[in-house]
């Protein structure tokens, strides 16, 4: 959908209707991408393979805990 919007934007230099349609296609593709990424994050957060297991592996390896990963080393 983004390619349709981009091509239409390039071709719509003098047509107001084509400009509006290309803008709508670009907005729709942006919204679809945003909700797709949000949904993918929700699905991966519900699966413990992607959240709990990596944290346990880091703790088992002696690496920093996930809560301490953002703190600077002293």
Secondary structure as GFF3:
##gff-version 3
##sequence-region A 1 74
A	DSSP	alpha_helix	2	11	.	.	.	ID=ss1
A	DSSP	alpha_helix	16	46	.	.	.	ID=ss2
A	DSSP	alpha_helix	48	60	.	.	.	ID=ss3
###
